[in-house]
Amino acid sequence: MPKPPKAAPRRTASVKANRARRRHLLLLLRLAVQQEKAERAERHAALDRRPRGGEPRTRRASRR
C-alpha cells in the first residue's frame, strides 16, 4: 500500500536564516576553490616558460 504524502516542515524564520547562511558559506567556498584553481593554473603555466636548470639535456630517453 502506498504511503500518504507528508507535509513539508514549516518555513520558520530560523530555517530561512540557516538556509541563507548555508548558501552564503557554499558561495564563499566555491569562490575560494575557483581562486585556488586559477592560482594553481598560473603557477603551472609559469613552470613551462622557465629554462631548465643544470646541464642541457642532449640525449633523449628511449621512447620504448
LINCORDA-V796506 format. One record per helix or strand of 2 or more residues. SS is the DSSP state (h for helix, s for strand). FROM is the first residue (numbers start at 0). TO is the last residue. If there is no record, write none. Layout:
{{SS & FROM & TO} {SS & FROM & TO}}
This chain:
{{h & 12 & 48}}
